[in-house]
């Protein structure tokens, strides 16, 4: 399996430079077929790309939370079912490993003069992806409730638990906390966040061997379980979209939500002006006395499929460049922490930016991390429901992970 050394974009979230505007969308011909995840910021970009459709150019978009399960088989066939795969730092590795991504050097030279250097994701000398936004989960809090209690916004998980107990004791809310604990991908992502904040590692150095069943891993699970005492009993079904609905319905006071979803919580888009105006955005909390936020830093971007015609590749690159032009970021400043020239980061982007500035670690780029993430999502539910110990849950995670990488021929 190839190991790609990929340019990190933590610094990119802090680098906002000025430049000239992109040219108007002007594609002579081609087929643009986009596959990606489904959330607000991605829809903002793809809605712009869709306007490149014309009598000579078709643009089709499929946004689905199942995109990572679809992308490899869809890009393996010739011609590939999709010409563009929208990816993040956790989902590009399978495409690189299977040699399904087209080097973009020539297209960048022709159409990418206004791209920031840190937007160019490279393996060796080849540009293999273009990043357009940074992301992280960070705190969204009801400032009006904190004022009612006379407390400062919590900055650590221990402080969050103390405030949650106060909210419950005062009869304001029975379940003041929420997290994206839906069994599967979301639950695994929450473990990753907390484990990074604990200073934990996922693998032995320079190895595919797992390194979770230890003090850091146990502390991670114990804190996750403690937080559920202040969550709805249905916490194992909560996704990011459902948590947003709960928050805007006035059912939740404190949550660690995705920065890319901030626009749906603030302003006219929220549908609840009172809660929107009371919302405080803050960096992800720290845990266990650490100064490192308990959140993974992410970037999102796009790749161009290898198994397509040059004409479709060129049309697809042009459509995506139109989708991420500076005017789009200026018109949608609260939709994401855009890694785009001329983007003047508003207050709504500060949760992500401050989380980065405080030293949050990037989501692990190991080629084995996808297998680890899947094992975490599958094996942690029993512990979260009190059916097994933390030690047993981590034993199960490591066994499931090792079985997967051995089946894939990546470990002995």
N, C-alpha and C positions, 0 to 999 in steps of 0.2 A: 504494500500500500504506500502511495506517495505521501510524504510528509511535506506540507507546504509551509514555508515561512511567510506569513502574511503580515503586511504592514498594520500595526495597531493604530486605532483611531481614537484612543483616549484623548490624546493631545488635540485631535481635530475638533472635539466638542468645545475646545477653548480657543480655536483659531477662526476668527470671523473677519475676513478681509473684504476689501471692496474691489469691484471690477466693472467692466462694461456688460451690457445686457446681452442675452442670447438672441440669436436670430429667430425670426418667426418660423413656425413649422412649415416646411416646404419639401415634401417627399414626393418624388416623381412617380414611384411605383413600388410595390412590394406587399408582403403579408406580414403583419405584426400580430403575434399571438403571445399574450402575457399570462404567466402563472405566478401567483403570489399568495401571501397570507392575507387575511381579511380583517383589517382594522382601519380606523379613521384616517390615519396619516397616509397609508398605502392607497386608500381610495382617493384621497386628494390628488396624489400623483397620477394614478391611472386614469382618473377622470380627465385630466389635462391631456394625457397621451392619446386618449380616445378621440380628441378633437382633431387629430392628425388624419383621421379617416377621410377618404375622398373617393371619387370614381375610380382612381388608379390604385389606391392604397386601402387595404382592409385592416382594421384593428379589432381584435377580439381579446377580452379579458376574462380570466377565471380566477377569482379571489376566494380562497377556501382555507379553513384552518387545517385541512388535510394536505396542504401543498407539499410538505416534506415527504409524505408517503407517495406522492404522485410524481415528483420531479425527476427522479432517476429513471424509472421506466419510460416516462414520457419523453425524455431527452435522449434515450438510448436508441430509439427507432430512427430510421432514415426515410424521409426527412423527419426531424423531431416534431412532436405534436405542438410544442411551444417554442417560440423563437427567443423569448425572454423569460428568465427565472429570477424572480425577486427573492433575495436571500438575506440572511444575517450571518454574523460570525459563527453561529452554531450550525448553519445549514449549507454552507458552501463546500465544506470538506468532502461530503459524498460525491458531489459533482466533479470536484478536482480529482478525487481518487479514481473515478471511472472515466476520466479524460473526456468529459462531456461539455467542457467550457471552451469557447473560442478566445484566443488571445485578442486583445482589443487595441494593441498598440497603433495599428493603422487607422482605426476609427477614431481613437483619441486624437491622433495627429490631425485628422481631417475635420472633426467636428467638436473636439473637446478643448479648444484653446482657453476657455474660461473656467475649466475645472481647477479646483484647488489641488495642490500636490498630494495632500493627505486624503483626498477622495479616491486616489488611484491605488487599488488593492493589487498587490503584485505577488507572484510566485517567481522567484528569480528575476529575470529581466522582463517577463511578460506581465502586462496589466490584464488581470482576469476578472475584475469586477469594478464597478463604480459605486462608491458609497454616497448616500444623499442625506442621511439623518442619523443622529445618535439617539440612544434611548437607555433608560434605566427605570426601575421601579423606585418610587420615593414617596414620602409621606404626603397625604392629603388629609387635612384635619378641619373639624368644625371649630373655627375660632370663637364663635358665639358661645358654644358650650364651655370651652376653656375659660372664657371670660366670666361666665356664670359661676364656675367653680373657683375662680381666682387663682388659676395656675398658669405657669408658662408652658408653651408648647413642648411636649416631651421630645427628647433627642436620642434616648436609648430605649431598648426594649424593656428594661426594668422600669423606667419611668412610664412607658406606655401602659404597662400592667398596673402600676399604681394609679394612673389617671382613669383607666378602665374600671377599676374597683370603686373609685370615687363616683364615677358616672352611674354605676349600678346602685351604689349605696344611696345616692340622692334621688333615685327613682326616675332618672332622666331616660335611660335606656337599659334594657336587660342584657342586650348583646351589642355593646358599643364598638367591638372590633370586627374586622373582616379581612380575609386574605384569599388569594386565588388558590384554594386547596383542592380543586377538583382532581379526583384521582386520575393519574396519567401525567401528561406533559406539565400541566400547571403545578401539580404537587411537587414534581421533581424540580421545577424551576425555583419554587420556594425553598426547597432544601439547598439548592445551589447558592441562593442568595445568603441564607443564614450561615452556611458552611464557609463561604468566602469571608463573611464578617467575623467568624470565629478564628480565621487564620488557617483553616483546614486545607488539606490537599486531597486530590481525588485519585492520584496515581503515585506510585513510588517513582522517584526521580529517574528520568530516562527510560521508563519501563511502561508496559501496558498493565502491570500488576496493580490491582486496586489498593487504595490506602484509606478506607473509610471506617473500618471497624476498630475505632480507637476512641480516645477521650474526646477529641474534637467532634467526631461523628455522633457520639452519644449525647454530648452537650447540645449539638444542633437539634437533634430530635426532641430532646427534653424541652427546649425552649419552644419549639413549634407546637408541641402538645400543650404546654402551659398556656399559650395564647388562645388555644381553642376553648378554654374555659369561659372566655368572654365573647365567643362567636356563636352564631346561630347553630343549632344542632345539626343543620344540613350543610355544614361547612365543607364536606367532601364533594359537594356538587357545585361549588361556586367558581365561576370563571370570571375573567376581567369584565366582560360585558354585564354579567349578573351583579357583580360587586358595584359597578357604576350605578345600576338601577337601584340597588339597595341604599347606596349613599344618597342619591338624589331624592329618594323617597323618605329620607329622614330616619332611616333605620340603623345607620352606622355613623360613628363619630370620628374614628381614626382608621386609616387603611394605608397600605403600601401599594399604590396603583402605578400603572405604566405611565411614564411621561408622555408617550405618544398619544395617550387618550385624554390629555388635559383639556383640549378644546371642547370635548363633550361634557365636561364638568363645569365649565366657566361660561359666563355671558349668555347670550340668547340661545346658544345651542343646548344649554343644559336643561331648559324647561322648568327650572326652579331657581328663580332669581335670588330668593332669600338665602338658600344654601350656597349658591354660587358666590354671592358677595361675602359670605362668612368663611369661605374656604381659605385655609392657609396651606401654601405649598412649601415644603421643607425637604432637606436632604434625607436620604434613607437613614434609618436609625442605626446606631452602633449596638454592639452586644458584647457581654462578657468582659467589660472593661477595655475593649479595643477602641482605637480611634478610627478604624477602617469601617466605612458604611457597609451594612449587610445587604449588599445589592450587587448584581453583576452589571457591568457596563456592556452595552451592545451597540452595534452599528447595523443599519439596514442599507441595502443597495441592490444593484442588478447585475446580472451576467447575460451574455448572449450565447445561445446554444451553438455547439460545434457542428452538429449534423443538419445544417440548413444551407440554403444557397447564399452566395455573397450578397445578392440583391435583397433578400429578406433580412440578412444580418445588418446591412446598412440602413434599411428602412426602420428596423427595430431600434437600432442605436439612436437614430435621429428622433424617433417618437419619444424615447425615454429621456433624451436630452431636453426635448421640449417640455416634458412632464416635470422636470426638475430645474427649469430655468429660474433665474432670480425673481422675475415678476411673480411666479407662483408662490415663492416663499414670502415675498412682500405682501401679497394678497391674503396669505393664510399664515400669519405670524405665530398664532397659538396652536397650530395643528401639529407641530413637531419641533424638535431641536434640529433645525435644518443645517446640514454641512454644505451650505451653498453660499457662493459669493453674494455680497450685498445684503446678507441676512443680519439684521440688527436684533439680537436676541431679546425678546420681551421678558417681562417678569414671569410669565407663564413657563418659560424655559429654564428658570433658575433652579428648579428642583433637580433636573438632570445635570445642569452645569455644576451646581454645588456638590452634588454627589460625586462627580468626577474630580472636582478640585480637592475634596477631602480624601482622595486616594482610593476610591472604590476599585476593586480588581475587575479586569475584563472577564467576560464569560470564557471559560477555558477553550482554547483552540486546538486541543489535542485531537488527532484523528480518531481516538477511541471514545471521545466524550459523548458522541451520539448513542453509543451502546450503554454507557454509564447512565445517561439521562433516561433512556428507556427502562433500564432496570430499576432505577429509583421510582419512576412513575408506576411501575407494576407492583413493587414489593413493599412500599411504605404504608399502604392503606391499613393493613392489619395492626400495625403499631399505633397509627393515629386513632383507631377505633378501640384501643386497649386490649387487643387480642393477643399481642405478643410483646416481648421486651424490646428495648432499643437494640441490645446486642444481637438478638435473633433477627430483627429486621435488617440490620446491616450485614449480618452473615448471609441472609437471603439475597440482598442486593448484590453482594460480591459474587455469590454463586451464579446468579442469573446473568450478571455481566460477563463473567468468565466463560459461561456456556455460549453466549452470543459471539464473543470475539473468537473463540476456538472454532465455532461453526463457520465463521467467516474466514478462517485460516489466518487470523492475525495474531494468534498467541498459541503457545504449546499447551 
